[in-house]
Amino acid sequence: IINPTWSAVDGYIVEQLLPKDAVLDAVLEANKAGGLPAIDVSPTQGKLLHMFAKMVGARRILEIGTLGGYSTIWMARALPEDGRLITLECEPHHAEVAKANIASAGLEAVVDIRVGAALDILPKLAAEANTQSQPFDLIFIDADKPNNANYLEWAMKLSRPGTVIVCDNVIRNGAVIDGETSDAKVHGSRAAFEFQGSHPKLTATALQTVGSKGYDGFTIAIVE
Ligand code: SAM
């Protein structure tokens, strides 16, 4: 359900605070042309992710769930020249569209797209020697929702004290409070809350959001 006022206010925010951006507009056009679902973050959320990356002074970012690279580009733009964003995507066609979008944004030197199921790639990332000495500063989880708690577990292994972890789409139109649901995505949200609420090394909160993408929200956690 998308309330017209929420969309109109999102439009107002974009007009007031987000400069026109031909590259990001072209990304959304290319995603549409490529038949990708329009489930990218909204422009205001993309800018928020960009600002989180700046706030933590991120040099290394991990994203789980690339789609066409819209959120990838917002975050990668916050990195220094020698920064790195690794993004995981299981659909080869999504990854292909994302690769072209990332090249159009001039970010191919910064962004590394790994194609495959995230749960297969994450152990390899953990094994890569440099990960041990250079953990991720910001981790954005936005893939298959039933695996949220598994992704959070890997995020803990790939983090350091101070790492910020954002997990998207956890409110699900309010369905998150329905423990009896048969919806596996809602169970994924609830598992994310339970993981973050009980982990001794995480301080977390969540925000409900409304806007052009409807009623949803995200958790944000900091590793102690
Ligand atoms: N972060 C993107 C953005 O805001 O522009 C949107 C990501 S979209 C919500 C989720 C993506 O995760 C889809 O492209 C989907 O193919 C991918 N995905 C789903 N299951 C996955 C898995 N097991 N491993 C890796 N990627 C997966």
Boltz pocket constraint, residues with backbone or C-beta under 6 A from the ligand:
constraints:
  - pocket:
      binder: B
      contacts: [[A, 39], [A, 40], [A, 41], [A, 64], [A, 65], [A, 66], [A, 67], [A, 68], [A, 69], [A, 70], [A, 71], [A, 72], [A, 88], [A, 89], [A, 90], [A, 91], [A, 94], [A, 116], [A, 117], [A, 118], [A, 119], [A, 142], [A, 143], [A, 144]]
      max_distance: 6.0
